[in-house]
Amino acid sequence: MKIIFKNNVKEINGETLFVVVSSKNKDEIIRENGVKALFLKCDESDKMNLRKLFLLVRKMIVVAKGVKAERIAFNFNDFRFKNTNLSDLELGEMIGSQLDFANYEFTDYKTPPEEGFNFIKEVFVLGATKEIENAMLKGGVIADEVNKTRTLANTPGGDMTPKILVEKAKEAVRGTTVKVKVLGEKEMEKQNMQAILSVGRGSDEESKFIIMEYLAGPKEEKPIVLVGKGVTFDSGGINLKPSSSLFGMNMDMSGGASVIHVMALVAKMKLKKNVIGLIPSVENMTSGKSYRPGDVVRSMSGKTIEILNTDAEGRVILADALTYAQKYDPEVVIDVATLTGAAVVALGERATAIFTNDDNLSKVFEEIGEKTGDYVWRLPLWEEYENEIKGNLGDWANVHNKDSRDGGAIYAAIFLHQFIKGFKWVHLDIAPRMTSMAGENLAKGALGTPVRLLYKLIERTQ
């Protein structure tokens, strides 16, 4: 999608659909004097808020695509609402990102129709200053990396193995100053990363540990370390998932995909920060080599993990990644994972579950989440929960030691906390926001959560 800025209506292509924010009772398309206009139904000004504004901008694209429009035009001033509390630059960036966000659709495996796929090709914007124009273009760059994250996550598991994810990581940062290193299984053996190796053992595909380093801040500045779960397909292992739960498990590397493209975005925006990305990538498959319920695995930290359920594999591989993160003496470690169905049970599909040992960080994430649309909601990380994950044969059990499903998202976070104590840390369970839901004015499939959230956090701290 190309955004073109114009000074007046006469400069705009005659076949363009003009969008007008309206108080009409419904969305309505009217043609008068050769001009085709879409009157976009909107709440009264005093009832508008930022969440509704996200939906309104996306709806503009969705409705236009529904009538096969290829070009639209609108006046920036139509989207100024007092209650959203956005500056003009923030509004410009938001609109620029949401336009591309709504225009995205995953078509890589579809045969193109004769007339081509239905996308908006050009957007003409009236009423924007040069500063707003730059903000909108910046929003488009952010959206591009979000959409690339969605494409990675949407790709079927057979075409997205750990080896392929490595190549995609390198491709994402090509031409930037990000350095990519990769540990194979032999290198991980030397690092005693048995937690990662145990999970990946059942697959014919070699496990990988991807290290992405962007060092553009002061040398003495401690880095922000991002850790993304990269399970390219999750069968559940010996604790095989039921058939209905296997669909979508190609997206179990969504956390890893988001870290890859946050790293790319930070580099492309040339932020003056030190940022590290770590992605442990495995397939969790069933074979004679698979790790088993009852196994005790010694992690890189030296702590042992009693495997009570092989389908709780994400936290096992993250244990080694969180230990590795400590090599960087980080300012903060943030892990991102489609970790638990329990987070979906707790929150529905509208917010990421956030866990942290830092109250101020929690507030910052909530504030940024509201402005980016990557909403988060905090769940407890109390020490008392540790009793339920203490192992019988090993130090820690990878699920509740009484075989209870209660509080699953919390116990997963408590487990991870054992491998990062002493450091400032945030855990984002993005399972609730792995895919879009009805009413969001977005294509079906992966959402690219939380690329916008993490990027804005890093930008804010530079």
Backbone torsions as a table, in degrees:
resi	resn	phi	psi	omega
1	MET	NA	132.0	179.9
2	LYS	-107.4	129.0	176.8
3	ILE	-98.3	126.1	-177.1
4	ILE	-123.4	129.8	-176.9
5	PHE	-99.9	131.8	-177.9
6	LYS	-128.6	156.7	-179.5
7	ASN	-91.9	-29.7	-180.0
8	ASN	-150.9	166.2	-174.3
9	VAL	-62.1	-33.4	-175.6
10	LYS	-62.8	-21.0	-177.4
11	GLU	-85.5	0.4	-172.3
12	ILE	-101.5	139.8	178.2
13	ASN	-49.0	134.2	-175.7
14	GLY	-65.1	-21.7	-179.3
15	GLU	-87.5	8.0	-175.2
16	THR	-78.6	142.2	174.2
17	LEU	-87.7	116.9	179.4
18	PHE	-86.0	129.7	-178.5
19	VAL	-105.8	128.2	179.3
20	VAL	-124.6	123.4	175.9
21	VAL	-71.4	127.4	-167.3
22	SER	-134.5	158.3	174.9
23	SER	-98.2	14.7	178.2
24	LYS	-61.5	163.1	-177.2
25	ASN	-75.6	-14.7	-179.2
26	LYS	-153.5	163.6	173.2
27	ASP	-68.1	134.1	-174.1
28	GLU	-144.1	136.0	177.7
29	ILE	-108.6	126.1	-177.1
30	ILE	-127.7	138.8	175.7
31	ARG	-115.0	120.8	178.5
32	GLU	-139.1	134.4	177.3
33	ASN	52.0	39.5	177.2
34	GLY	79.0	1.2	-180.0
35	VAL	-107.0	131.8	179.0
36	LYS	-102.8	122.7	-175.5
37	ALA	-124.9	139.4	173.5
38	LEU	-104.8	115.9	174.3
39	PHE	-90.4	110.9	-171.9
40	LEU	-93.3	114.6	-178.2
41	LYS	-61.1	133.9	-176.9
42	CYS	-141.1	148.4	173.5
43	ASP	-60.6	156.5	173.9
44	GLU	-57.9	150.2	-172.8
45	SER	-52.9	-40.3	-176.9
46	ASP	-74.4	-11.2	178.5
47	LYS	-101.3	-5.7	-178.7
48	MET	-75.7	139.6	172.9
49	ASN	-137.0	178.3	-173.6
50	LEU	-65.1	-40.2	-179.7
51	ARG	-61.7	-40.6	178.7
52	LYS	-69.4	-31.0	-179.9
53	LEU	-68.2	-38.3	173.6
54	PHE	-53.4	-49.3	-177.0
55	LEU	-65.2	-37.4	-178.9
56	LEU	-64.7	-45.1	179.6
57	VAL	-62.8	-43.6	179.1
58	ARG	-65.4	-37.6	-178.3
59	LYS	-61.9	-34.8	177.6
60	MET	-54.4	-43.8	179.7
61	ILE	-71.1	-45.6	-176.1
62	VAL	-61.7	-45.8	-179.7
63	VAL	-66.0	-41.5	179.3
64	ALA	-62.7	-42.1	176.9
65	LYS	-64.5	-33.6	-179.6
66	GLY	-64.0	-25.1	177.8
67	VAL	-105.4	18.4	175.0
68	LYS	63.6	26.2	176.3
69	ALA	-72.3	144.4	176.3
70	GLU	-108.3	-18.9	-179.2
71	ARG	-134.2	137.4	174.8
72	ILE	-130.7	161.1	176.1
73	ALA	-139.6	146.5	175.7
74	PHE	-153.4	163.4	176.6
75	ASN	-98.4	125.7	-178.9
76	PHE	-53.6	-36.3	-176.3
77	ASN	-64.6	-21.8	178.4
78	ASP	-64.4	-19.9	-174.4
79	PHE	-105.7	13.1	174.5
80	ARG	-86.0	118.7	177.1
81	PHE	-133.4	131.4	-177.0
82	LYS	-58.3	-42.9	-171.6
83	ASN	-68.6	-11.6	-179.3
84	THR	-80.6	-17.0	178.2
85	ASN	56.1	37.7	177.8
86	LEU	-106.6	139.6	169.3
87	SER	-72.2	166.8	178.8
88	ASP	-60.6	-37.6	-179.4
89	LEU	-69.7	-40.2	177.1
90	GLU	-64.0	-40.6	178.7
91	LEU	-64.7	-42.9	179.1
92	GLY	-60.8	-45.1	179.4
93	GLU	-63.9	-41.5	-179.7
94	MET	-62.6	-47.3	-179.6
95	ILE	-63.0	-43.8	179.9
96	GLY	-59.2	-37.6	180.0
97	SER	-76.8	-40.2	-175.9
98	GLN	-70.8	-28.6	176.3
99	LEU	-59.9	-52.0	-179.9
100	ASP	-68.6	-34.8	179.7
101	PHE	-60.2	-43.2	-178.1
102	ALA	-77.9	-25.6	-177.7
103	ASN	-79.5	-16.0	-176.2
104	TYR	-69.0	142.1	169.4
105	GLU	-152.3	139.3	-178.3
106	PHE	-85.4	108.0	-175.0
107	THR	-120.4	10.4	-172.1
108	ASP	-57.4	-27.7	-175.6
109	TYR	-108.9	12.3	-179.5
110	LYS	-104.9	144.4	174.9
111	THR	-77.5	124.0	-177.2
112	PRO	-62.9	135.7	173.9
113	PRO	-69.7	165.1	-177.1
114	GLU	-55.9	-38.7	-177.8
115	GLU	-84.1	0.1	-179.4
116	GLY	86.8	167.0	178.9
117	PHE	-71.4	154.4	-173.5
118	ASN	-90.0	93.5	177.3
119	PHE	-129.2	151.8	170.7
120	ILE	-76.8	125.7	-175.4
121	LYS	-94.9	-35.0	-177.9
122	GLU	-137.8	142.3	175.2
123	VAL	-126.5	122.0	177.2
124	PHE	-98.2	131.9	-177.0
125	VAL	-120.1	127.3	176.2
126	LEU	-105.4	154.0	171.1
127	GLY	79.7	17.6	-178.4
128	ALA	-104.3	134.0	172.7
129	THR	-76.4	172.0	179.1
130	LYS	-61.2	-38.5	179.4
131	GLU	-64.9	-40.7	178.3
132	ILE	-66.8	-39.7	177.6
133	GLU	-56.9	-47.2	-179.8
134	ASN	-62.5	-39.0	179.0
135	ALA	-64.9	-39.6	178.5
136	MET	-66.5	-40.5	178.5
137	LEU	-65.7	-37.2	175.4
138	LYS	-62.0	-42.3	177.2
139	GLY	-58.7	-36.4	177.9
140	GLY	-65.7	-37.3	177.4
141	VAL	-65.1	-42.8	177.9
142	ILE	-60.8	-47.6	-179.2
143	ALA	-61.3	-35.4	179.7
144	ASP	-60.6	-42.0	178.6
145	GLU	-71.5	-34.5	174.5
146	VAL	-61.8	-44.5	-177.8
147	ASN	-68.7	-33.2	175.2
148	LYS	-67.3	-34.3	174.3
149	THR	-62.9	-43.1	179.2
150	ARG	-61.2	-41.0	179.7
151	THR	-64.4	-44.3	177.5
152	LEU	-57.9	-47.7	-176.5
153	ALA	-69.0	-33.2	-179.6
154	ASN	-73.4	-22.2	-175.6
155	THR	-61.7	131.9	-179.5
156	PRO	-56.8	149.0	-175.6
157	GLY	-58.4	-32.3	179.1
158	GLY	-66.4	-22.0	179.6
159	ASP	-109.1	12.1	-179.9
160	MET	-141.8	72.0	177.5
161	THR	-87.8	169.9	176.0
162	PRO	-53.5	-40.2	179.2
163	LYS	-62.9	-42.3	179.8
164	ILE	-69.1	-37.0	178.0
165	LEU	-61.1	-36.7	175.4
166	VAL	-58.3	-47.6	-178.9
167	GLU	-64.3	-37.2	178.8
168	LYS	-67.6	-35.4	177.1
169	ALA	-64.3	-44.9	179.2
170	LYS	-63.7	-41.5	179.8
171	GLU	-63.8	-39.1	-176.6
172	ALA	-62.1	-32.1	-175.1
173	VAL	-110.5	11.1	179.2
174	ARG	-60.7	133.9	-179.3
175	GLY	88.5	-1.7	176.2
176	THR	-108.6	-178.5	179.6
177	THR	-91.7	7.6	177.9
178	VAL	-71.0	129.4	175.6
179	LYS	-98.2	134.1	-179.1
180	VAL	-114.8	124.4	172.7
181	LYS	-117.9	151.7	-179.4
182	VAL	-134.2	128.0	172.9
183	LEU	-98.0	124.8	171.5
184	GLY	-86.8	-171.1	-175.4
185	GLU	-66.2	-35.6	178.7
186	LYS	-65.2	-41.9	179.2
187	GLU	-67.6	-37.1	178.7
188	MET	-68.4	-32.6	174.9
189	GLU	-59.6	-42.6	-180.0
190	LYS	-65.6	-28.2	179.2
191	GLN	-88.8	1.7	-178.2
192	ASN	59.5	37.9	-179.5
193	MET	-89.8	62.0	-174.2
194	GLN	-72.0	-21.8	178.1
195	ALA	-65.7	-48.2	177.3
196	ILE	-63.8	-47.2	-176.3
197	LEU	-62.7	-36.3	-179.3
198	SER	-64.6	-43.7	-179.2
199	VAL	-65.1	-41.3	-176.1
200	GLY	-80.7	-5.5	-172.2
201	ARG	-63.8	-28.2	-176.5
202	GLY	-78.0	-7.4	-176.7
203	SER	-100.3	152.4	172.0
204	ASP	-76.4	-16.7	-179.8
205	GLU	-84.2	133.9	-179.6
206	GLU	-70.5	134.1	175.1
207	SER	-70.7	150.3	-179.2
208	LYS	-134.0	152.2	173.3
209	PHE	-125.2	111.4	-173.4
210	ILE	-95.1	130.0	179.6
211	ILE	-120.4	121.2	-180.0
212	MET	-120.0	124.7	-175.4
213	GLU	-121.8	123.4	175.5
214	TYR	-123.7	110.2	-173.4
215	LEU	-121.1	83.6	-177.8
216	ALA	-116.3	2.6	177.4
217	GLY	-96.0	-178.2	176.8
218	PRO	-57.8	144.6	-177.1
219	LYS	-59.5	-32.8	-177.6
220	GLU	-82.1	-7.7	-177.1
221	GLU	-77.2	128.2	177.2
222	LYS	-68.3	142.0	-176.6
223	PRO	-83.1	157.5	164.4
224	ILE	-85.2	127.6	179.8
225	VAL	-110.2	122.8	176.9
226	LEU	-103.6	132.6	-179.9
227	VAL	-122.6	123.6	-177.5
228	GLY	-120.8	128.4	177.3
229	LYS	-65.6	125.7	-175.9
230	GLY	-121.7	52.2	176.7
231	VAL	-82.6	104.8	-172.1
232	THR	-74.0	-21.3	166.4
233	PHE	-157.0	135.1	-177.3
234	ASP	-120.6	101.3	176.6
235	SER	-81.3	-14.2	-172.4
236	GLY	97.3	-13.7	-178.0
237	GLY	71.2	-145.6	-179.9
238	ILE	-58.0	-37.4	172.6
239	ASN	-82.1	67.1	-171.8
240	LEU	-57.8	135.7	177.8
241	LYS	-67.6	150.6	170.8
242	PRO	-64.6	156.8	-174.1
243	SER	-52.4	-44.4	-176.2
244	SER	-65.3	-23.3	-178.8
245	SER	-90.0	-8.1	-179.2
246	LEU	-77.3	-29.1	179.7
247	PHE	-66.7	133.7	-178.9
248	GLY	92.9	-6.2	-177.2
249	MET	-76.2	-4.5	166.6
250	ASN	-67.2	-21.1	-179.0
251	MET	-86.7	6.8	-178.3
252	ASP	-74.1	3.1	173.6
253	MET	-106.7	17.2	-178.1
254	SER	-59.8	-37.7	177.6
255	GLY	-62.4	-44.2	177.5
256	GLY	-63.2	-41.7	178.8
257	ALA	-61.1	-41.6	-179.4
258	SER	-66.1	-39.2	178.6
259	VAL	-64.7	-41.8	178.6
260	ILE	-56.3	-46.1	-174.5
261	HIS	-85.5	-18.3	166.9
262	VAL	-66.6	-43.2	177.9
263	MET	-59.6	-43.3	178.9
264	ALA	-63.2	-42.3	-177.6
265	LEU	-67.7	-43.8	178.3
266	VAL	-59.2	-41.2	-179.5
267	ALA	-70.2	-42.5	-179.3
268	LYS	-66.1	-31.5	177.8
269	MET	-85.5	-3.0	177.5
270	LYS	53.5	44.1	177.4
271	LEU	-66.6	143.3	-178.4
272	LYS	-88.1	66.9	-177.4
273	LYS	-138.3	160.0	169.7
274	ASN	-103.3	118.6	-176.4
275	VAL	-133.7	134.4	178.6
276	ILE	-118.5	138.0	174.2
277	GLY	-116.9	129.2	178.5
278	LEU	-124.0	126.5	-179.5
279	ILE	-130.5	104.0	170.9
280	PRO	-77.5	123.1	-173.6
281	SER	-123.8	124.4	-178.1
282	VAL	-144.9	164.7	161.5
283	GLU	-105.5	134.8	175.2
284	ASN	-100.4	95.1	-173.1
285	MET	-120.9	166.0	-180.0
286	THR	-102.8	125.6	175.0
287	SER	-161.9	-178.2	177.9
288	GLY	-67.9	-12.8	-180.0
289	LYS	-98.7	-3.5	-174.6
290	SER	-62.9	148.6	172.4
291	TYR	-69.4	155.3	-166.6
292	ARG	-120.5	153.5	167.7
293	PRO	-58.9	131.8	-177.3
294	GLY	100.0	-14.8	176.0
295	ASP	-65.6	151.7	173.1
296	VAL	-120.0	120.9	-173.5
297	VAL	-110.7	130.8	175.8
298	ARG	-91.0	117.4	-177.0
299	SER	-79.2	172.7	178.6
300	MET	-58.5	-30.8	-178.7
301	SER	-71.2	-16.7	-173.1
302	GLY	98.3	-19.7	176.9
303	LYS	-73.3	145.7	-179.4
304	THR	-99.4	146.8	-178.3
305	ILE	-118.0	120.9	176.6
306	GLU	-88.1	119.4	-176.2
307	ILE	-85.4	107.5	175.7
308	LEU	-97.9	-19.6	178.9
309	ASN	-152.0	120.8	-176.7
310	THR	-74.3	-10.5	177.5
311	ASP	-85.9	-0.4	172.4
312	ALA	-101.2	54.6	-171.8
313	GLU	-85.6	-27.5	-175.8
314	GLY	-60.5	-44.0	-179.4
315	ARG	-68.0	-27.5	179.8
316	VAL	-68.6	-47.3	179.9
317	ILE	-69.9	-32.8	178.8
318	LEU	-67.6	-27.2	178.2
319	ALA	-57.6	-46.9	178.0
320	ASP	-67.8	-38.6	-178.9
321	ALA	-65.8	-39.3	178.2
322	LEU	-66.6	-35.1	175.9
323	THR	-66.5	-44.2	178.9
324	TYR	-61.5	-36.8	-178.7
325	ALA	-57.3	-29.5	-176.5
326	GLN	-68.9	-16.8	176.5
327	LYS	-60.0	-25.4	-175.0
328	TYR	-90.2	1.7	-175.6
329	ASP	46.1	60.7	-167.8
330	PRO	-72.4	153.4	169.8
331	GLU	-68.1	-43.5	177.9
332	VAL	-157.3	147.2	174.4
333	VAL	-114.0	129.1	179.1
334	ILE	-124.0	117.0	176.4
335	ASP	-104.5	146.7	-175.4
336	VAL	-129.2	124.8	-175.0
337	ALA	-155.9	139.6	165.5
338	THR	-78.5	78.4	-163.3
339	LEU	-90.9	-43.0	-172.0
340	THR	-141.1	139.0	168.4
341	GLY	-65.2	-24.1	180.0
342	ALA	-63.1	-30.1	177.0
343	ALA	-65.9	-34.8	177.2
344	VAL	-68.5	-41.5	177.8
345	VAL	-60.1	-40.7	-177.0
346	ALA	-72.4	-40.1	-168.8
347	LEU	-117.3	-3.6	-171.3
348	GLY	70.8	-149.7	-174.6
349	GLU	-110.9	16.6	-170.3
350	ARG	-105.2	-9.9	-177.0
351	ALA	-149.9	147.6	171.4
352	THR	-78.7	140.6	174.4
353	ALA	-81.5	129.1	179.0
354	ILE	-116.4	136.6	175.9
355	PHE	-128.3	135.8	177.6
356	THR	-158.5	155.6	175.8
357	ASN	-96.8	15.3	-177.5
358	ASP	-132.0	111.1	-177.0
359	ASP	-62.7	-39.9	-179.3
360	ASN	-64.3	-41.9	178.2
361	LEU	-61.9	-39.9	178.9
362	SER	-58.6	-44.6	179.9
363	LYS	-64.6	-40.0	178.8
364	VAL	-63.0	-45.0	179.0
365	PHE	-61.9	-41.3	179.7
366	GLU	-63.7	-42.9	-179.7
367	GLU	-64.1	-47.7	-179.6
368	ILE	-66.8	-37.7	178.4
369	GLY	-58.0	-39.8	179.1
370	GLU	-65.1	-35.8	-177.3
371	LYS	-81.4	-23.1	-178.3
372	THR	-100.0	-19.0	-175.1
373	GLY	90.3	-2.8	173.4
374	ASP	-91.4	76.5	-171.5
375	TYR	-70.6	144.5	178.2
376	VAL	-130.0	154.7	175.9
377	TRP	-139.7	128.6	-173.4
378	ARG	-80.9	137.4	172.9
379	LEU	-118.4	158.7	-172.1
380	PRO	-70.9	152.2	177.6
381	LEU	-131.5	53.0	-173.9
382	TRP	-81.5	143.3	-179.2
383	GLU	-58.6	-31.2	-177.1
384	GLU	-59.4	-27.3	-179.0
385	TYR	-66.8	-18.3	-176.2
386	GLU	-61.6	-28.5	-178.7
387	ASN	-56.7	-33.0	-174.6
388	GLU	-83.3	-5.0	176.8
389	ILE	-120.6	13.4	174.2
390	LYS	-72.9	133.6	-176.1
391	GLY	-79.8	160.1	172.6
392	ASN	-89.8	-42.0	-179.9
393	LEU	-100.7	-27.8	-179.9
394	GLY	-121.2	-176.4	-177.9
395	ASP	-68.4	-48.6	-175.7
396	TRP	-134.0	139.5	176.0
397	ALA	-90.2	145.1	-176.2
398	ASN	-82.5	-3.9	168.9
399	VAL	-142.5	176.6	179.1
400	HIS	-51.0	128.4	-173.8
401	ASN	-75.7	-2.4	175.9
402	LYS	-109.3	17.5	178.9
403	ASP	56.9	40.3	178.7
404	SER	-102.8	142.5	177.5
405	ARG	-89.7	-7.2	-176.2
406	ASP	-66.1	138.3	174.5
407	GLY	61.8	32.3	-173.3
408	GLY	-58.1	-39.0	-179.4
409	ALA	-67.0	-36.7	180.0
410	ILE	-67.7	-44.9	-177.9
411	TYR	-67.1	-32.2	175.4
412	ALA	-64.4	-42.9	179.2
413	ALA	-66.8	-41.3	178.5
414	ILE	-61.6	-39.4	176.2
415	PHE	-59.5	-50.3	-179.3
416	LEU	-59.7	-36.3	-176.9
417	HIS	-60.5	-27.8	-179.3
418	GLN	-64.7	-19.5	-175.1
419	PHE	-104.6	6.4	-179.0
420	ILE	-141.4	16.1	179.7
421	LYS	-62.0	143.6	-178.3
422	GLY	94.8	-6.2	179.0
423	PHE	-123.6	151.1	173.6
424	LYS	-68.9	129.3	-167.9
425	TRP	-148.6	143.7	174.9
426	VAL	-132.8	133.4	175.1
427	HIS	-114.6	124.8	177.8
428	LEU	-111.7	111.0	175.3
429	ASP	-91.5	100.2	-173.0
430	ILE	-92.1	10.6	179.5
431	ALA	-53.1	-39.7	179.1
432	PRO	-63.4	-26.1	-176.3
433	ARG	-112.2	26.7	179.4
434	MET	-67.1	-40.9	-178.3
435	THR	-128.9	160.8	179.2
436	SER	-72.2	159.5	178.4
437	MET	-123.7	163.7	-178.9
438	ALA	-57.6	140.1	175.6
439	GLY	92.1	-2.8	-178.7
440	GLU	-89.9	-3.3	-178.0
441	ASN	58.0	43.1	179.0
442	LEU	-134.6	155.3	178.1
443	ALA	-65.2	153.9	175.6
444	LYS	-64.4	150.6	176.2
445	GLY	112.9	-160.9	-172.4
446	ALA	-63.2	151.1	-175.3
447	LEU	-103.3	-20.5	-176.4
448	GLY	77.2	21.7	175.9
449	THR	-72.9	141.4	-5.1
450	PRO	-112.8	55.1	-176.3
451	VAL	-58.1	-47.5	-178.1
452	ARG	-62.9	-42.0	-179.0
453	LEU	-60.6	-50.7	-176.6
454	LEU	-68.3	-39.6	178.9
455	TYR	-61.4	-47.1	-177.5
456	LYS	-66.7	-32.0	175.9
457	LEU	-63.7	-46.5	-178.6
458	ILE	-66.9	-42.6	178.6
459	GLU	-59.2	-40.4	-176.9
460	ARG	-66.5	-29.4	-174.4
461	THR	-92.8	-2.7	-176.9
462	GLN	-74.4	NA	NA
